[in-house]
């Protein structure tokens, strides 16, 4: 029988920093929760708690509506440095 792999425990970096509010205008801080194709990364990959993941998803959706972050990038459009434009 195969042994079960042991992974390190992921933690919420926003809980550790005691973040209560996230601003959608700070697009540079959102890049840790976005993939290279600007999709929202799931909790199991980022390690965020449910409360902060919900806050992040709302903030990213607001930033997309304000055209600060693109919705998605197609496969045909190759982006060499996706977060270079985010300041």
N, CA, C and O atoms as CSV, one atom per row, in Angstrom:
chain,resi,resn,atom,element,x,y,z
A,1,UNK,N,N,0.818,-1.191,0.000
A,1,UNK,CA,C,0.000,0.000,0.000
A,1,UNK,C,C,0.859,1.250,0.000
A,1,UNK,O,O,1.898,1.299,0.658
A,2,UNK,N,N,0.432,2.241,-0.725
A,2,UNK,CA,C,1.189,3.480,-0.798
A,2,UNK,C,C,0.992,4.306,0.471
A,2,UNK,O,O,-0.099,4.368,1.038
A,3,UNK,N,N,2.065,4.924,0.886
A,3,UNK,CA,C,1.980,5.763,2.072
A,3,UNK,C,C,1.372,7.106,1.712
A,3,UNK,O,O,1.557,7.611,0.605
A,4,UNK,N,N,0.658,7.664,2.646
A,4,UNK,CA,C,0.034,8.963,2.435
A,4,UNK,C,C,1.097,10.050,2.546
A,4,UNK,O,O,1.904,10.051,3.475
A,5,UNK,N,N,1.088,10.962,1.600
A,5,UNK,CA,C,2.056,12.049,1.620
A,5,UNK,C,C,1.705,13.053,2.693
A,5,UNK,O,O,0.533,13.323,2.957
A,6,UNK,N,N,2.724,13.595,3.300
A,6,UNK,CA,C,2.504,14.607,4.328
A,6,UNK,C,C,2.935,15.961,3.767
A,6,UNK,O,O,4.075,16.142,3.339
A,7,UNK,N,N,2.011,16.888,3.780
A,7,UNK,CA,C,2.266,18.227,3.302
A,7,UNK,C,C,2.362,19.172,4.489
A,7,UNK,O,O,1.806,18.913,5.556
A,8,UNK,N,N,3.071,20.266,4.285
A,8,UNK,CA,C,3.140,21.235,5.374
A,8,UNK,C,C,1.811,21.965,5.489
A,8,UNK,O,O,1.105,22.151,4.498
A,9,UNK,N,N,1.487,22.365,6.675
A,9,UNK,CA,C,0.235,23.052,6.951
A,9,UNK,C,C,0.281,24.443,6.357
A,9,UNK,O,O,1.190,25.222,6.645
A,10,UNK,N,N,-0.707,24.757,5.522
A,10,UNK,CA,C,-0.809,26.094,4.955
A,10,UNK,C,C,-1.544,26.985,5.943
A,10,UNK,O,O,-2.434,26.532,6.663
A,11,UNK,N,N,-1.167,28.237,5.970
A,11,UNK,CA,C,-1.775,29.172,6.896
A,11,UNK,C,C,-2.239,30.412,6.141
A,11,UNK,O,O,-1.762,30.716,5.048
A,12,UNK,N,N,-3.159,31.101,6.742
A,12,UNK,CA,C,-3.700,32.318,6.130
A,12,UNK,C,C,-2.785,33.491,6.477
A,12,UNK,O,O,-2.671,33.881,7.639
A,13,UNK,N,N,-2.140,34.042,5.458
A,13,UNK,CA,C,-1.226,35.154,5.706
A,13,UNK,C,C,-1.967,36.423,6.094
A,13,UNK,O,O,-1.384,37.322,6.700
A,14,UNK,N,N,-3.262,36.504,5.746
A,14,UNK,CA,C,-4.048,37.675,6.104
A,14,UNK,C,C,-4.465,37.620,7.581
A,14,UNK,O,O,-4.561,38.658,8.234
A,15,UNK,N,N,-4.710,36.431,8.098
A,15,UNK,CA,C,-5.002,36.293,9.530
A,15,UNK,C,C,-3.752,36.610,10.350
A,15,UNK,O,O,-3.829,37.242,11.404
A,16,UNK,N,N,-2.618,36.167,9.855
A,16,UNK,CA,C,-1.363,36.425,10.560
A,16,UNK,C,C,-1.056,37.918,10.611
A,16,UNK,O,O,-0.545,38.417,11.614
A,17,UNK,N,N,-1.370,38.637,9.519
A,17,UNK,CA,C,-1.139,40.081,9.470
A,17,UNK,C,C,-2.302,40.877,10.068
A,17,UNK,O,O,-2.237,42.104,10.146
A,18,UNK,N,N,-3.364,40.186,10.490
A,18,UNK,CA,C,-4.553,40.792,11.098
A,18,UNK,C,C,-5.190,41.831,10.179
A,18,UNK,O,O,-5.420,42.975,10.571
A,19,UNK,N,N,-5.469,41.405,8.945
A,19,UNK,CA,C,-6.085,42.269,7.944
A,19,UNK,C,C,-7.603,42.211,8.105
A,19,UNK,O,O,-8.197,41.133,8.101
A,20,UNK,N,N,-8.222,43.384,8.248
A,20,UNK,CA,C,-9.679,43.454,8.365
A,20,UNK,C,C,-10.328,44.033,7.116
A,20,UNK,O,O,-11.518,43.824,6.878
A,21,UNK,N,N,-9.554,44.759,6.320
A,21,UNK,CA,C,-10.105,45.422,5.143
A,21,UNK,C,C,-9.111,45.317,3.997
A,21,UNK,O,O,-7.908,45.499,4.183
A,22,UNK,N,N,-9.635,45.018,2.799
A,22,UNK,CA,C,-8.804,44.974,1.596
A,22,UNK,C,C,-9.360,45.972,0.596
A,22,UNK,O,O,-10.574,46.088,0.426
A,23,UNK,N,N,-8.471,46.684,-0.057
A,23,UNK,CA,C,-8.878,47.706,-1.004
A,23,UNK,C,C,-8.704,47.189,-2.421
A,23,UNK,O,O,-7.653,46.643,-2.759
A,24,UNK,N,N,-9.721,47.357,-3.249
A,24,UNK,CA,C,-9.663,46.859,-4.617
A,24,UNK,C,C,-8.714,47.687,-5.479
A,24,UNK,O,O,-8.281,47.225,-6.535
A,25,UNK,N,N,-8.384,48.907,-5.042
A,25,UNK,CA,C,-7.516,49.773,-5.833
A,25,UNK,C,C,-6.041,49.384,-5.719
A,25,UNK,O,O,-5.221,49.821,-6.526
A,26,UNK,N,N,-5.707,48.574,-4.735
A,26,UNK,CA,C,-4.334,48.101,-4.570
A,26,UNK,C,C,-4.168,46.799,-5.351
A,26,UNK,O,O,-4.178,45.711,-4.776
A,27,UNK,N,N,-4.017,46.925,-6.657
A,27,UNK,CA,C,-3.969,45.757,-7.540
A,27,UNK,C,C,-2.686,44.965,-7.360
A,27,UNK,O,O,-2.665,43.766,-7.639
A,28,UNK,N,N,-1.631,45.591,-6.908
A,28,UNK,CA,C,-0.375,44.877,-6.692
A,28,UNK,C,C,-0.468,43.842,-5.591
A,28,UNK,O,O,0.202,42.811,-5.651
A,29,UNK,N,N,-1.287,44.101,-4.586
A,29,UNK,CA,C,-1.449,43.152,-3.489
A,29,UNK,C,C,-2.307,41.955,-3.889
A,29,UNK,O,O,-2.271,40.916,-3.230
A,30,UNK,N,N,-3.069,42.095,-4.956
A,30,UNK,CA,C,-3.952,41.013,-5.391
A,30,UNK,C,C,-3.224,39.950,-6.202
A,30,UNK,O,O,-3.776,38.876,-6.439
A,31,UNK,N,N,-2.012,40.224,-6.628
A,31,UNK,CA,C,-1.337,39.295,-7.527
A,31,UNK,C,C,-0.996,37.966,-6.866
A,31,UNK,O,O,-0.761,36.979,-7.564
A,32,UNK,N,N,-0.963,37.918,-5.536
A,32,UNK,CA,C,-0.686,36.666,-4.841
A,32,UNK,C,C,-1.891,35.735,-4.848
A,32,UNK,O,O,-1.756,34.540,-4.585
A,33,UNK,N,N,-3.057,36.274,-5.145
A,33,UNK,CA,C,-4.280,35.471,-5.174
A,33,UNK,C,C,-4.772,35.231,-6.591
A,33,UNK,O,O,-5.849,34.666,-6.786
A,34,UNK,N,N,-3.995,35.653,-7.585
A,34,UNK,CA,C,-4.359,35.453,-8.983
A,34,UNK,C,C,-3.344,34.537,-9.655
A,34,UNK,O,O,-2.156,34.574,-9.336
A,35,UNK,N,N,-3.817,33.721,-10.579
A,35,UNK,CA,C,-2.905,32.883,-11.347
A,35,UNK,C,C,-2.300,33.710,-12.482
A,35,UNK,O,O,-2.624,34.888,-12.638
A,36,UNK,N,N,-1.420,33.089,-13.273
A,36,UNK,CA,C,-0.785,33.825,-14.370
A,36,UNK,C,C,-1.766,34.174,-15.473
A,36,UNK,O,O,-1.477,35.016,-16.324
A,37,UNK,N,N,-2.936,33.525,-15.462
A,37,UNK,CA,C,-3.989,33.864,-16.423
A,37,UNK,C,C,-5.087,34.695,-15.765
A,37,UNK,O,O,-6.198,34.794,-16.287
A,38,UNK,N,N,-4.771,35.291,-14.620
A,38,UNK,CA,C,-5.653,36.196,-13.866
A,38,UNK,C,C,-6.916,35.514,-13.358
A,38,UNK,O,O,-7.966,36.149,-13.263
A,39,UNK,N,N,-6.827,34.249,-13.035
A,39,UNK,CA,C,-7.951,33.571,-12.402
A,39,UNK,C,C,-7.748,33.592,-10.887
A,39,UNK,O,O,-6.614,33.632,-10.409
A,40,UNK,N,N,-8.837,33.564,-10.143
A,40,UNK,CA,C,-8.754,33.564,-8.688
A,40,UNK,C,C,-8.293,32.181,-8.243
A,40,UNK,O,O,-8.889,31.168,-8.607
A,41,UNK,N,N,-7.226,32.153,-7.451
A,41,UNK,CA,C,-6.686,30.878,-6.989
A,41,UNK,C,C,-7.523,30.347,-5.829
A,41,UNK,O,O,-7.992,31.131,-5.004
A,42,UNK,N,N,-7.720,29.032,-5.749
A,42,UNK,CA,C,-8.549,28.462,-4.686
A,42,UNK,C,C,-7.849,28.457,-3.330
A,42,UNK,O,O,-6.637,28.647,-3.231
A,43,UNK,N,N,-8.637,28.237,-2.306
A,43,UNK,CA,C,-8.133,28.237,-0.930
A,43,UNK,C,C,-7.104,27.151,-0.687
A,43,UNK,O,O,-6.158,27.346,0.077
A,44,UNK,N,N,-7.282,26.021,-1.325
A,44,UNK,CA,C,-6.369,24.903,-1.069
A,44,UNK,C,C,-4.962,25.188,-1.578
A,44,UNK,O,O,-4.001,24.573,-1.116
A,45,UNK,N,N,-4.831,26.113,-2.523
A,45,UNK,CA,C,-3.512,26.473,-3.031
A,45,UNK,C,C,-2.914,27.666,-2.296
A,45,UNK,O,O,-1.707,27.706,-2.059
A,46,UNK,N,N,-3.743,28.633,-1.936
A,46,UNK,CA,C,-3.228,29.831,-1.276
A,46,UNK,C,C,-3.129,29.665,0.230
A,46,UNK,O,O,-2.305,30.322,0.867
A,47,UNK,N,N,-3.950,28.802,0.811
A,47,UNK,CA,C,-3.925,28.614,2.255
A,47,UNK,C,C,-4.752,29.628,3.012
A,47,UNK,O,O,-4.647,29.714,4.236
A,48,UNK,N,N,-5.563,30.392,2.325
A,48,UNK,CA,C,-6.379,31.408,2.991
A,48,UNK,C,C,-7.536,30.765,3.743
A,48,UNK,O,O,-7.996,29.679,3.392
A,49,UNK,N,N,-7.998,31.451,4.779
A,49,UNK,CA,C,-9.197,30.996,5.479
A,49,UNK,C,C,-10.416,31.431,4.666
A,49,UNK,O,O,-10.300,32.216,3.724
A,50,UNK,N,N,-11.573,30.917,5.037
A,50,UNK,CA,C,-12.787,31.196,4.268
A,50,UNK,C,C,-13.138,32.682,4.278
A,50,UNK,O,O,-13.534,33.241,3.256
A,51,UNK,N,N,-12.992,33.301,5.415
A,51,UNK,CA,C,-13.341,34.722,5.552
A,51,UNK,C,C,-12.503,35.592,4.610
A,51,UNK,O,O,-13.037,36.446,3.902
A,52,UNK,N,N,-11.203,35.370,4.608
A,52,UNK,CA,C,-10.338,36.190,3.769
A,52,UNK,C,C,-10.440,35.789,2.303
A,52,UNK,O,O,-10.267,36.638,1.428
A,53,UNK,N,N,-10.714,34.530,2.011
A,53,UNK,CA,C,-10.897,34.136,0.613
A,53,UNK,C,C,-12.137,34.799,0.032
A,53,UNK,O,O,-12.133,35.214,-1.127
A,54,UNK,N,N,-13.197,34.903,0.823
A,54,UNK,CA,C,-14.404,35.603,0.362
A,54,UNK,C,C,-14.115,37.087,0.132
A,54,UNK,O,O,-14.591,37.671,-0.841
A,55,UNK,N,N,-13.335,37.695,1.030
A,55,UNK,CA,C,-12.970,39.095,0.866
A,55,UNK,C,C,-12.135,39.290,-0.398
A,55,UNK,O,O,-12.338,40.255,-1.135
A,56,UNK,N,N,-11.209,38.388,-0.646
A,56,UNK,CA,C,-10.344,38.483,-1.823
A,56,UNK,C,C,-11.159,38.360,-3.098
A,56,UNK,O,O,-10.943,39.106,-4.053
A,57,UNK,N,N,-12.098,37.416,-3.114
A,57,UNK,CA,C,-12.893,37.230,-4.332
A,57,UNK,C,C,-13.740,38.464,-4.629
A,57,UNK,O,O,-13.887,38.840,-5.792
A,58,UNK,N,N,-14.295,39.095,-3.611
A,58,UNK,CA,C,-15.085,40.320,-3.819
A,58,UNK,C,C,-14.191,41.453,-4.307
A,58,UNK,O,O,-14.568,42.200,-5.210
A,59,UNK,N,N,-13.010,41.583,-3.712
A,59,UNK,CA,C,-12.085,42.654,-4.091
A,59,UNK,C,C,-11.603,42.466,-5.527
A,59,UNK,O,O,-11.515,43.437,-6.279
A,60,UNK,N,N,-11.290,41.235,-5.916
A,60,UNK,CA,C,-10.828,40.975,-7.286
A,60,UNK,C,C,-11.950,41.257,-8.281
A,60,UNK,O,O,-11.701,41.816,-9.349
A,61,UNK,N,N,-13.164,40.883,-7.948
A,61,UNK,CA,C,-14.295,41.146,-8.844
A,61,UNK,C,C,-14.537,42.648,-8.989
A,61,UNK,O,O,-14.888,43.110,-10.075
A,62,UNK,N,N,-14.358,43.411,-7.921
A,62,UNK,CA,C,-14.499,44.864,-8.000
A,62,UNK,C,C,-13.379,45.476,-8.833
A,62,UNK,O,O,-13.610,46.411,-9.599
A,63,UNK,N,N,-12.170,44.951,-8.684
A,63,UNK,CA,C,-11.040,45.463,-9.465
A,63,UNK,C,C,-11.212,45.136,-10.941
A,63,UNK,O,O,-10.805,45.920,-11.798
A,64,UNK,N,N,-11.802,44.002,-11.246
A,64,UNK,CA,C,-12.080,43.651,-12.643
A,64,UNK,C,C,-13.124,44.592,-13.230
A,64,UNK,O,O,-12.994,45.024,-14.376
A,65,UNK,N,N,-14.150,44.912,-12.461
A,65,UNK,CA,C,-15.200,45.809,-12.944
A,65,UNK,C,C,-14.659,47.224,-13.155
A,65,UNK,O,O,-15.132,47.949,-14.030
A,66,UNK,N,N,-13.668,47.614,-12.353
A,66,UNK,CA,C,-13.056,48.933,-12.493
A,66,UNK,C,C,-11.918,48.926,-13.515
A,66,UNK,O,O,-11.248,49.942,-13.700
A,67,UNK,N,N,-11.696,47.800,-14.172
A,67,UNK,CA,C,-10.673,47.624,-15.220
A,67,UNK,C,C,-9.251,47.792,-14.688
A,67,UNK,O,O,-8.359,48.211,-15.425
A,68,UNK,N,N,-9.034,47.467,-13.414
A,68,UNK,CA,C,-7.685,47.478,-12.862
A,68,UNK,C,C,-6.990,46.143,-13.084
A,68,UNK,O,O,-5.764,46.078,-13.184
A,69,UNK,N,N,-7.784,45.076,-13.161
A,69,UNK,CA,C,-7.288,43.721,-13.393
A,69,UNK,C,C,-8.096,43.133,-14.538
A,69,UNK,O,O,-9.322,43.252,-14.540
A,70,UNK,N,N,-7.444,42.499,-15.516
A,70,UNK,CA,C,-8.211,41.896,-16.611
A,70,UNK,C,C,-8.996,40.683,-16.133
A,70,UNK,O,O,-8.655,40.074,-15.119
A,71,UNK,N,N,-10.043,40.337,-16.863
A,71,UNK,CA,C,-10.852,39.182,-16.476
A,71,UNK,C,C,-10.068,37.895,-16.634
A,71,UNK,O,O,-9.762,37.244,-15.635
A,72,UNK,N,N,-9.735,37.507,-17.848
A,72,UNK,CA,C,-8.890,36.343,-18.090
A,72,UNK,C,C,-8.061,36.582,-19.336
A,72,UNK,O,O,-8.355,37.470,-20.136
A,73,UNK,N,N,-7.040,35.791,-19.488
A,73,UNK,CA,C,-6.185,35.857,-20.658
A,73,UNK,C,C,-6.399,34.570,-21.430
A,73,UNK,O,O,-6.387,33.487,-20.845
A,74,UNK,N,N,-6.593,34.674,-22.732
A,74,UNK,CA,C,-6.821,33.476,-23.533
A,74,UNK,C,C,-5.522,32.708,-23.722
A,74,UNK,O,O,-4.435,33.224,-23.463
A,75,UNK,N,N,-5.652,31.479,-24.172
A,75,UNK,CA,C,-4.473,30.656,-24.416
A,75,UNK,C,C,-3.618,31.209,-25.536
A,75,UNK,O,O,-2.393,31.091,-25.510
A,76,UNK,N,N,-4.257,31.806,-26.507
A,76,UNK,CA,C,-3.532,32.297,-27.675
A,76,UNK,C,C,-2.743,33.559,-27.370
A,76,UNK,O,O,-1.733,33.837,-28.017
A,77,UNK,N,N,-3.197,34.314,-26.396
A,77,UNK,CA,C,-2.493,35.525,-26.002
A,77,UNK,C,C,-1.440,35.153,-24.965
A,77,UNK,O,O,-1.767,34.829,-23.824
A,78,UNK,N,N,-0.201,35.200,-25.363
A,78,UNK,CA,C,0.883,34.837,-24.455
A,78,UNK,C,C,1.352,36.087,-23.745
A,78,UNK,O,O,1.697,37.085,-24.378
A,79,UNK,N,N,1.361,36.027,-22.426
A,79,UNK,CA,C,1.812,37.148,-21.615
A,79,UNK,C,C,3.125,36.736,-20.973
A,79,UNK,O,O,3.170,35.774,-20.206
A,80,UNK,N,N,4.191,37.456,-21.281
A,80,UNK,CA,C,5.488,37.083,-20.734
A,80,UNK,C,C,5.596,37.390,-19.246
A,80,UNK,O,O,6.065,36.551,-18.477
A,81,UNK,N,N,5.177,38.555,-18.838
A,81,UNK,CA,C,5.215,38.948,-17.429
A,81,UNK,C,C,3.822,39.465,-17.066
A,81,UNK,O,O,3.547,40.651,-17.249
A,82,UNK,N,N,2.941,38.604,-16.557
A,82,UNK,CA,C,1.548,39.006,-16.359
A,82,UNK,C,C,1.337,40.107,-15.322
A,82,UNK,O,O,0.402,40.897,-15.452
A,83,UNK,N,N,2.182,40.175,-14.299
A,83,UNK,CA,C,1.957,41.154,-13.234
A,83,UNK,C,C,2.858,42.366,-13.346
A,83,UNK,O,O,3.006,43.127,-12.389
A,84,UNK,N,N,3.454,42.547,-14.501
A,84,UNK,CA,C,4.332,43.688,-14.701
A,84,UNK,C,C,3.545,44.992,-14.740
A,84,UNK,O,O,4.025,46.027,-14.277
A,85,UNK,N,N,2.325,44.942,-15.298
A,85,UNK,CA,C,1.511,46.155,-15.425
A,85,UNK,C,C,0.833,46.546,-14.114
A,85,UNK,O,O,0.449,47.702,-13.940
A,86,UNK,N,N,0.682,45.597,-13.191
A,86,UNK,CA,C,0.050,45.902,-11.911
A,86,UNK,C,C,1.057,46.588,-11.011
A,86,UNK,O,O,2.169,46.092,-10.830
A,87,UNK,N,N,0.688,47.698,-10.456
A,87,UNK,CA,C,1.617,48.451,-9.600
A,87,UNK,C,C,1.210,48.348,-8.169
A,87,UNK,O,O,1.869,48.916,-7.297
